[in-house]
Amino acid sequence: MLEGDVDANEGIDRKDVFFYQADDDRYIPRALLIDLEPNVLNTIQSSDYGGIYNNENFFKGNTAELTGGAGNSWAKGYHLADENFDAVMEMLDREADGSDSLEGFVMCHSIAGGTGSGMGSYILERLNDHYPKKIIQTYSVFPSENLDDSVVVVQPYNSMLTLKRLTLHADSVVVLDNSALTTLATDRLKVNPSMDNMNSIVSTVMAASTTTLRYPSYMNNDLIGLVSCLVPTPRCHFLMTGYTPLTISSDSVEGVRKTSVLDVMTRLLQPKNLMLSTGTKNGCYISILNIIQGDVDPSQVHDSLNRLRQRKLARFIPWGPANIQVSLSRKSSYVKSSNRVSGLMLANHTNIRSLFISIRKQYDALKGKGAYLHKYNTKECSLFEETHEEFNHCRQVVTDLIDEYEAAEREDYMNWSGSSGGHTDTNNSISTRGANVGGG
């Protein structure tokens, strides 16, 4: 949960963006931790960091109905969210009411399992009704393209159903590709792609992407500004990330010994530093925002941008500005770093549609055989009570999204209408969307 428009002295971190101060002067995160399977949340509560959270903000499957979790089924996760949403909503209202200036919400979830996909989808839909005109940004973990690596046999169904909700009910989706994260861990950092190491990479990206909110500078001080500079049209709001130099422990330091602004900004455009397996060789950039941290002089940024422009390292859309936006932010004094300069790239690129094409291909192969559809023949979930028409509608939404990203590469994109009547979806504009929080 994100609070905006908070007064802060220059150079001082705004703790009250993501935390509030309790009566005993401790800072408590504005976070709801939600899972239908209790073991993960029990582990968090018993860990060294368990004491910093508000215990009232944990929702987990403790009843007989919830103990088994969602069973990797989107339909079951969606149904259980419907049955228990009042309890989640009570937690959310309490935190929202305690914010002086509520700006938006951030949701972290995966799209392949049952809770993150099914319950996350339900929360996305419902909270738009309760909190209109609030920004929603998600950090969404996309599954590996290789189905042999997944233990969730219905992964293509879950992903397709969730992707529809991310398209229609989010303002910004930061895509975290499991395939790319695994490659970064094994090939670049030379570490085991364990859950802890993968989560460390994700947390590094999340922390860097919010530095301009927590350490205010001259631009991108709020979530609205951050999203609006990256998302020029409502539906094309899926973002890829890159980070350099990447370090997750003293034993896994990327081989970068000297950093400069030009070096960091050049590396951010290299495919090997992207956390998306589809790469950027095909397609073009719609927008780029580089968040540079460290001891940086603005003149160095200007010179670096000129060098990158001369070398033509980034290909942009023909109908919009062809420039890289840069935001400077200081590093946290609480986190030690061996590098003088580091950087995060948030980019909107048309080739992200390759990821959606892969999901659609896997879905078509599974659906064409009618495999595992019995898991969605449930009277409990009204969407599948009589037919599987919801699957068809989801596939159409994803196909329209793929078509729009392809059309964005053409000069006549502003005149493009698409199969669903155009890309100006007033129900999904940044100024009118709702917001939510959830995960699993």
N, C-alpha and C positions, 0 to 999 in steps of 0.2 A: 504494500500500500504506500502511495507516494503523496507527500504533502508538498505543495508549491507555494511560491510567493512568500517566502520566509525571509525576514530581515537577517542579514549576516554581515559582519565586518569582512572587508576584503582580506583574503588569505586565510580565513578561518573556516574550518570545515563545518558544514551545516548538519549537525548530528540529527536534528529534528526532521530531516527529509524522510528518513527511514526508521527513526527511533523516537520514542517519547521518554520523558524523564519521570520515573516513579516517585512515590512519596519518600522513599529511602535514598533518593538521588541517583539510583542506578538507571542506566539507559536500557529500555526494553524495545526489541524490534517490533515494528508494526507488521507482523507476519502471521498468516494463518497456515498451519501445517495440516494437510488433509491427505488421508490415505484410507482406503477401505480395508487394507490388511495391516494389522497393528504392529507387526514386528519391526518395521522400519522406523516408525515414530517412537516405539519403545526404546530402540537403540539410540535415537537422538536424545531422548529425555535422560537416558542413563550415561550419556557421554560427558566429556569435560565441558561442553558448551550447552548442555541441557538446561542449566540454571538461568541462562539469559532470556529464555522465552517465557511468555505468559502461558501458564499451563491451561488457562481457559481457552486458548486458541488452538488446541490440538483436537482434531476430529479424526477418530479412528474406529475401525470395526470391532467394537467390543461386544455387541449383542450377538445372539445366535444367528440372526439373519446376515450380519455383516462379517462375521469372523472369517469366512472363507474368501473374503475380498470379492473382486469382480471376475475372478477366474479367467482373466485375459479376454473377456468379452465386452465389447463396446456396449452392446444392448443391456447387459446386466449392470454395467457401471452407470449408464444413463438412467436406468430404472431406479437403482439404489440412490442416486443423486436426487431424483424426484421425490422419493420417499423420505429423505432426510434433509431436504434443502432448508427447512425452517431452522434447524439447528445451525447450519452453516451461515444462514442469513443473519441470525442473531449475533454471531461472532463478528460478521462483517459490519453490521450496523453499529455495533459497539465501537469498533476501531474507527469507522468513518466519522461517527459523532465526536470522537475525541480529537479529530484533526481540525486545526484552525483554518486551514485553506486546502481542502482536498482537491488534488489535481488529477489523479488517475490511479491506475492499478497495474501491477506487474504480475504475470502468471508464469510459473515454471512447471512444465509438464512434459511427458512424452506422448507420442501419438500412436504408438503401436500396441500398448498393453490395454488393460481394461479400465483402470481408475483414471489415469492421465488422459486417455482418449474419451471414454464414455462420460465419466463424471465431469471432466474438464469441459467437454462440449456442452453439457447441460448448464454448467455454471456460466459459460460464455453467453448462452442464449438468455438465461434468466436475469442476469445482472444488468444487461442492457435495458431491461424494463425498469429496474429499480434505481439505476444511476445513469440517467441520460446525460449527454454532454460531458462525460468524463472519458479521458484517454485510457485505452487499454493497450498494453504492450505485452507480448508473450515471448518467452524463451522456450522454444519448442524443439525437443530432441526427435529427429527423424531417424527411422531405423536403417540398418545396413541394407544396401541394395541386393546383397546376396542372401536369399531366403534360407540357405543352408546354415547361415550363422545365427538364425533366429530360433528361439524355442517357442515362439508364438505362431502357431500355424495359421491363425486368422489375421495375421498382421496386415495383409493388403486390405481387408475389409475395414479394420479399425482405422487404418491410415486414411482411407478414402472418406469415411464418415466424418473424421475429425477435420480433414483438410477443407471440407465444405464450411464448417463452422469458423475455422481460422480465416477463410476468405471473406465470409459475410459478417463476422462479428468481432473483428480485431482491427485496430488502427495500424499496428506494426507487429510483425512476426520476425524475431531473430532466429534464423534456422541454424540448428546445431546438428550437423550430420555425423552420425555414428561412424560411418565408414572413414570420413576424413579425420575424426578424432582418433580413431584407432591407428591410422597411418602416421599421424603426428607423434603419437606416443611411441610407436615401435621404430619408425624410420628416422625421425628427427631427434627425439629425446632419448632414444635407446632405453626405454623403460617398458615394463610389463603393462599392457593396456587394462589394468585392473579398474574396478569401480572407483577407488580412491583417486587414482591418477587421472582418470577421465573427468571426474568431478572437479579436480583441481584445475584442469584446463578450462572447464566451463566457468568456474568461479572467477578465474583470472579475466576472462572476457566480460563477464557480468560486472565485475568491479570496475574495470576500465571504462565500460560504456556508460557508467553513471558518475564518473569523476566530475564532469562539468556540472552535474546537479549538486554534488556534495561539496565540491570546491569551486565556488562560483567564479566565473571569469567574465569576459566581455560578451560572450555569445553562448547560445545553447544552455542557458541557465535553468530551463524548465523542460518538462517532457514534451509540451506542445511544440516548442521550437526545435527540439531534437528530432521529432517525428516529421514535422512539416518540411524540413530541409532535405529529407531523404525520400519522401513519398509525394511526388507531384500529382499522381492520380490515385483515386481511392483504392482500387482493387490490387494494384501492383505494389503491395506493401510488404513483400517478403525480402528480408535482408540477409546477406552473407557477411561473415566476419573474417578478419585476418589479424594476427598479433605477432609482434616481434620486438625484442628478443624474448622468446618463450622460456620461462623457467618455472618448474613446479616443485623443485627441491634442490638441495646442494649437490645431489648426485645426477641431476638431469638438466644440465644447463646447455642451452643451444649454443653451438660453436660461434658465438659472436663476441669478440673481445673488445672492439672499439665501436662506439655508436655515434652517429651524427644525425641531424635532421634529414639530410638528403639520403643517407644510407637507410634510415628507418622507413622513410616514405617510399623509397624504391623497393625495399623488401616487401612492403605491404601489398604491392601490386604483383608479386611473384606467386604463381599458383601453389607452390609448395608451402606457403605460409597461410593459405586459405583454409577455413574450416568447412569447406564444401567440396565434395568429391567431383562435381561436374566441371569445375574449372571455369576459366574465362576466355579460352581460346576462341570459342564461338560466341556470337552475340555481342552486345555492347553495354556499357554502363549507362544507367539512367541517372544515378547520382552517387557521389562518394563523400564521406565525411571521415577525415582522419583526426583522431584525438591524440595529440602528442603530449606526453608527460615528461617532465624533467627540466633541466636547466637550459632553456631555449630562448634565443633572442628572436623577435619577430622578423628581423631582416633575414635571418637564416631560412625562415619559412618562405619568404618571398623569393629568395634566390633558388631554393629547392623547387618551388613550383615552376619557375621559369625553365629550369633544367629538365624537369619531367615533361613539360609542354614541348620543348624542343626535341626530346627523344621520342615523343609520341608513344609512351608506354601504355596509355589507356585510351581505348576507343569509346566515344560517347555517342548517344542517340543524336540523330540529325535534327530533331525538332526542339531541342532544349539547350541550356547552357553547357558548354564543354569545359567544366572547371572542377577542380578538387577543392572542397571546402575543408578548412583546417580550424580546429579549436585547440587552444593551448590550455593545459591544466597542470597544476603542480602535483607532485607525488605525495602520498601520505607519509607523514613523518613517523608513523608507527610500523611501516613495512619497509624492511631493509632491501635494497636492490644494489646489485653489483654493476648495473648499467647506468650511464649518465642520462641516456634518452631511451624511451620506449614508446611504442605507438600501437593504437588499435584502429583498424579500418572497419567502418560500417558502410556497406555498399549495396546498392540496388542494381542488380545485373539481370539482363534478359535471359541469360542461359540458366538461370535457376529453374526455368521451366523444364529442363532435362530431368530434374529430380521428380517433378510432378508427372512427367511422361513415364518414368520408371515405375512410379507407384500405380499409375493407371494400367500399365502393361501387366504388372503382377496381379492387379485386381481382375482384369479381363481374363487372365489365364485361370484363376481360381473360380471366378463366377461362371465362366463358360462351362466348367465341369460340374457346376452345382455343388461344389465341395463345401462341407461344413456349414451349409445354410441353416441346418437344423438348430445351430446355436443362436440364430436370430429369429427363429419361429417361436416367439414367446409372447403370451398374452399380457405379461407384465409390462412390456415396453409397447406403448400404443403405436409407435412408428412402424412396428412390424406385426401388428395385430392380425392383419388380413393379407397383405401383400408385401413384396419387397420393393415397392415403388421408390422408397427412400434411397435405395442404392442407385437407382437410375437418375434420380435428381442430383445426388452427390456427384455422380460421374459427369453429368452435364455441367455443373458448376465448375468442376476441375478442368474440364475441356475448354470452357469459356476462358478460364484463367490462363491456360496454356496458349490459347489463341491470342489473348490480349498481350501477353509478353512477346509473342512473335510479331504482332502488329506494331509494338512499340519500337521495333528496329527500323520501321519505314518512315519516310518523310511525311506521308499522309496520315500518320497515326491520329492526329487531332480530328480528322474527319472519319475515323474508323467507327463503325457502328456495332459490329459483332453480332453473334447469333441471338443475344438476349437484349438487343436494342441499344447498345452503347456502353461506354465505360464511365459515364457520369452517373454513378449509383448514389443518389442523394441519401439513401438509407445507410450508406457506409462512409460518409464523409467524415473527416477528422473533427469537424466542429459539431457533429450531431451524434457521434457514436457513444455508446455506454462503456462501462468498464467492469472488470471483474478480477477475481483472484481465485486460485484453486491449484490443483496439481495432483500428481501421484507418481 
